[in-house]
Amino acid sequence: MTQTWRKSTWSASAAQCVELAVAVDATGVRDTKNRTGGTLVFPARSFRAFLADLKSGR
């Protein structure tokens, strides 16, 4: 992923967070404690569905 990585403002300075890089066709997720340890990449549609389920409490 060559996009800009960001973490939630809710995490403040907490060390146990994940970062997201959102692109048009995919979303990357990585561990803030181990940024070089690998990235999970999800198709954009699947990640949007995942977030919708989280927001609805499913």
N, C-alpha and C positions, 0 to 999 in steps of 0.2 A: 504494500500500500504506500503510495506516495503522498497521501493526503496529510493534513495537519491532525495530530493526535490531541485529544482533550480528555479531561476527566470531569466528573460532575462537580459543580460548585458545592454540593452537599458534602463532599468528601473533605473539604478544607485541606488541612495538612496531613490527614490520615495516610498512613503508609500502606494500608491493605485495600487498595482500590484497583479498578481496571480503567483503562483508557480506551476510547473509541476513535476510529478514523472512519468518517462517513464519506463514501463516494457515491456516484450516481447508481452504480450497479452492485455495490457491495459495501459491507460494514466490517471493519477489522476490530478485533478485541485483543488487548494484551494486558499483562500484569504490570502494574507500575513498579513493583519491586524487582522485576526481571524483564526489562524491556527487550533484551536481546534473546530471551528464552523461547521466542516463537509467537506467532500471531494466529488466532482463529479468524477465518474469513467466512462470512455468511452472505448469501445472496440478499440483496436489498429487500426484496419482497418478504423473504422468510424472517428477516430481522424486524421489519415493521410489524409483522403478525405477532412475533414474540413480544415486542413492546406493548402492543394492544392488549394481549393476554395479561401481561403484568399489571397494566393500568386498570384493567377490569377486575382484577383479583383472582384470575384463573390460575 
